[in-house]
Amino acid sequence: SPTLACPSCRTINPIEKRYCSRCGKSLKLNCVLCHTENLIGAVHCANCGAHLAKARARRQKMLSERQQLRREQRQLLKEKETRQRAEKLLRLLEELDEPENHDFAIYQIKQLGSEAVDALIKTLLVDDDPDARYGSARALGQICQEHQLKSMFRTRATQALITALDDAEPAVRYWAAGALGKCGSQSAVEALGPLLKDKHRGVREQAERVLEQIGGEQAANLLNENKKTGLFSWLKGS
């Protein structure tokens, strides 16, 4: 009966076999145009006459070009989405200039999570409008509280909020302290200590609440020392 040598291991197989009995490689080749099964060594398709190797090469080239086109399309869509999200964030940051817009803008910003962190930090530290600065502090706090941020984002947010504790505006100091409480970082405890002596009562009370919220030995020591100092001042004044 007719036989066929496997092109891979040269084992002789009956011609009706589909796979080599030794190495398992296919002994048949389907035409990519009409899908007729041909012997592995055939040059032209027994049904449509197409040059099997050339037809397969053309098809592989077409598939490769199609895949490249789809990759380019996905990249364009991704870039468009990224650009749209960046534009949305810029619009929302502009909304922080007006306190009456804060609640809605912050709600929208926090949905962006880590994408918004760096832009909020910049606004918090360099914007000349205190309303925008404290709005950014509020947003950073909510993002820290509601998102599982990577450590690098959480660290950058915490450091920026600590810097903002020295802001000239009481509202910024107040909301920066509150945001640090939501971030729950022990690294903020030492920086919050001076706010216990802030000239604005609301800031002092906020610092006390946040230190209680963060907890830990260092926070407890600061709170106890502050109570002792306050008691001493009251006794001295009386």
C-alpha positions as CSV (number, residue, x, y, z in Angstrom):
1,S,0.0,0.0,0.0
2,P,1.2,3.6,-0.6
3,T,3.4,5.1,2.1
4,L,4.6,8.5,3.1
5,A,7.8,9.5,4.8
6,C,7.3,11.9,7.8
7,P,9.1,15.2,6.8
8,S,10.2,15.6,10.4
9,C,11.7,12.2,11.5
10,R,11.6,10.4,8.1
11,T,9.5,7.5,9.6
12,I,7.6,5.6,6.9
13,N,3.8,5.8,7.5
14,P,0.8,4.4,5.6
15,I,-0.5,7.2,3.3
16,E,-3.9,7.3,5.0
17,K,-2.3,8.1,8.4
18,R,-2.9,11.7,9.6
19,Y,-0.1,11.8,12.1
20,C,3.3,10.2,12.2
21,S,3.4,7.0,14.3
22,R,6.7,7.9,15.7
23,C,6.9,11.7,16.3
24,G,3.2,12.6,16.1
25,K,3.7,15.4,13.6
26,S,0.9,16.0,11.1
27,L,1.2,14.2,7.7
28,K,-1.6,16.3,6.1
29,L,-1.9,19.9,5.1
30,N,-5.2,21.7,4.7
31,C,-5.4,24.2,1.8
32,V,-6.1,27.7,3.3
33,L,-8.4,28.6,0.4
34,C,-10.7,25.6,-0.1
35,H,-9.8,23.6,3.1
36,T,-9.1,20.4,1.2
37,E,-6.8,18.0,2.9
38,N,-3.5,17.4,1.1
39,L,-0.5,15.3,1.7
40,I,2.2,17.1,3.7
41,G,4.7,17.2,0.8
42,A,2.2,18.4,-1.8
43,V,3.0,21.6,-3.7
44,H,-0.4,22.4,-5.2
45,C,-3.8,21.7,-3.7
46,A,-5.4,18.6,-5.2
47,N,-8.8,20.4,-5.3
48,C,-8.3,24.1,-6.3
49,G,-4.7,24.0,-7.6
50,A,-3.5,26.8,-5.3
51,H,0.2,26.8,-4.4
52,L,-0.1,25.6,-0.8
53,A,3.0,27.3,0.6
54,K,2.4,30.6,-1.1
55,A,-1.3,30.6,-0.2
56,R,-0.4,29.9,3.5
57,A,2.3,32.7,3.4
58,R,-0.2,35.2,2.0
59,R,-2.8,34.2,4.7
60,Q,-0.2,34.5,7.5
61,K,0.8,37.9,6.2
62,M,-2.9,39.0,6.1
63,L,-3.4,37.8,9.6
64,S,-0.3,39.5,10.8
65,E,-1.4,42.8,9.2
66,R,-4.8,42.4,10.7
67,Q,-3.4,41.8,14.2
68,Q,-1.1,44.8,13.8
69,L,-4.1,46.9,12.7
70,R,-6.1,45.8,15.8
71,R,-3.2,46.6,18.1
72,E,-3.0,50.1,16.6
73,Q,-6.7,50.5,16.9
74,R,-6.6,49.4,20.6
75,Q,-3.7,51.8,21.3
76,L,-5.6,54.7,19.7
77,L,-8.7,53.9,21.7
78,K,-6.5,53.7,24.9
79,E,-4.8,57.0,24.1
80,K,-8.2,58.6,23.4
81,E,-9.6,57.3,26.7
82,T,-6.5,58.4,28.6
83,R,-6.8,61.9,27.0
84,Q,-10.5,62.1,27.8
85,R,-9.8,61.1,31.4
86,A,-7.0,63.7,31.7
87,E,-9.3,66.4,30.3
88,K,-12.0,65.4,32.7
89,L,-9.6,65.6,35.7
90,L,-8.5,69.1,34.6
91,R,-12.1,70.2,34.4
92,L,-12.8,68.8,37.9
93,L,-9.7,70.4,39.3
94,E,-11.0,73.8,38.0
95,E,-14.2,73.1,39.9
96,L,-12.3,73.1,43.1
97,D,-11.8,76.8,42.8
98,E,-15.4,77.2,44.1
99,P,-16.3,75.6,47.5
100,E,-19.9,75.1,46.5
101,N,-18.7,72.8,43.7
102,H,-16.4,70.8,46.0
103,D,-18.7,67.9,47.0
104,F,-19.6,67.0,43.4
105,A,-16.1,67.5,42.0
106,I,-14.4,65.5,44.8
107,Y,-16.9,62.7,44.4
108,Q,-16.0,62.6,40.7
109,I,-12.3,62.9,41.3
110,K,-12.1,60.1,43.8
111,Q,-13.5,57.7,41.2
112,L,-10.2,58.2,39.3
113,G,-8.2,56.8,42.2
114,S,-4.4,56.9,41.7
115,E,-4.8,58.6,38.3
116,A,-5.7,61.8,40.2
117,V,-3.1,61.7,42.9
118,D,-0.2,63.6,41.2
119,A,-2.5,66.3,39.8
120,L,-4.1,66.8,43.3
121,I,-0.7,67.0,44.9
122,K,0.3,69.7,42.5
123,T,-2.9,71.7,43.1
124,L,-2.4,71.3,46.9
125,L,1.1,72.6,46.9
126,V,1.2,75.3,44.3
127,D,-2.2,76.6,43.5
128,D,-2.7,80.2,44.6
129,D,-6.4,79.6,45.4
130,P,-6.8,78.3,49.0
131,D,-10.2,76.8,48.1
132,A,-8.5,74.7,45.4
133,R,-5.8,73.7,47.9
134,Y,-8.1,72.5,50.6
135,G,-10.4,70.9,48.1
136,S,-7.4,68.9,46.8
137,A,-6.6,67.9,50.4
138,R,-10.1,66.6,50.9
139,A,-10.0,64.6,47.6
140,L,-6.6,63.1,48.5
141,G,-8.0,61.9,51.9
142,Q,-11.0,60.3,50.3
143,I,-8.8,58.5,47.7
144,C,-6.5,57.2,50.4
145,Q,-9.5,56.0,52.4
146,E,-11.5,54.4,49.6
147,H,-8.8,53.0,47.2
148,Q,-6.1,50.4,47.7
149,L,-3.4,52.7,46.5
150,K,0.1,51.4,45.7
151,S,2.6,52.4,48.4
152,M,4.3,55.0,46.1
153,F,1.1,56.9,45.6
154,R,0.1,56.7,49.2
155,T,3.6,57.9,50.3
156,R,3.5,60.8,47.9
157,A,0.0,61.8,49.0
158,T,1.0,61.6,52.7
159,Q,4.2,63.7,52.2
160,A,2.2,66.4,50.3
161,L,-0.4,66.5,53.0
162,I,2.3,66.8,55.7
163,T,3.7,69.8,53.7
164,A,0.3,71.3,53.6
165,L,0.1,71.4,57.4
166,D,2.3,74.5,57.2
167,D,-0.1,76.3,54.8
168,A,-0.9,79.9,55.7
169,E,-4.6,79.2,55.3
170,P,-6.4,77.5,58.3
171,A,-8.8,75.7,56.0
172,V,-5.9,74.0,54.2
173,R,-4.3,73.0,57.5
174,Y,-7.6,71.7,58.8
175,W,-8.4,69.6,55.7
176,A,-4.9,68.4,55.2
177,A,-4.9,67.1,58.8
178,G,-8.2,65.4,58.2
179,A,-6.9,63.8,55.0
180,L,-3.9,62.4,56.9
181,G,-6.3,60.8,59.3
182,K,-8.0,59.0,56.4
183,C,-4.6,57.9,55.1
184,G,-3.8,56.6,58.6
185,S,-0.1,57.0,58.3
186,Q,2.1,56.9,61.5
187,S,4.6,59.0,59.6
188,A,2.2,62.0,59.9
189,V,2.0,61.9,63.7
190,E,5.1,64.0,64.4
191,A,4.0,66.6,61.9
192,L,0.5,66.8,63.4
193,G,1.9,67.6,66.8
194,P,2.5,71.4,66.3
195,L,-1.1,71.8,65.1
196,L,-2.2,71.1,68.7
197,K,-0.9,74.6,69.4
198,D,-2.4,76.2,66.2
199,K,-3.8,79.6,66.7
200,H,-7.1,78.5,65.2
201,R,-9.3,76.4,67.5
202,G,-10.8,74.4,64.7
203,V,-7.4,73.3,63.5
204,R,-6.3,72.4,67.0
205,E,-9.4,70.2,67.5
206,Q,-9.0,68.6,64.1
207,A,-5.4,67.7,65.0
208,E,-6.5,66.2,68.2
209,R,-9.2,64.1,66.5
210,V,-6.8,62.9,63.8
211,L,-4.1,61.9,66.3
212,E,-6.7,59.9,68.2
213,Q,-7.8,58.3,65.0
214,I,-4.2,57.3,63.9
215,G,-3.4,56.1,67.4
216,G,-0.2,54.6,68.5
217,E,2.3,55.4,71.3
218,Q,3.7,58.5,69.8
219,A,0.2,60.0,69.1
220,A,-0.8,59.2,72.7
221,N,2.3,60.9,74.1
222,L,1.6,64.0,72.1
223,L,-2.0,64.2,73.2
224,N,-1.1,63.6,76.9
225,E,1.6,66.3,76.7
226,N,-0.8,68.7,75.2
227,K,-3.4,68.0,77.9
228,K,-0.8,68.6,80.6
229,T,0.3,71.8,79.0
230,G,-3.2,73.0,78.7
231,L,-4.0,72.2,82.3
232,F,-0.8,73.9,83.5
233,S,-1.8,77.0,81.5
234,W,-5.3,77.0,82.9
235,L,-4.0,76.7,86.5
236,K,-1.4,79.4,85.9
237,G,-4.1,81.7,84.5
238,S,-6.5,81.0,87.4
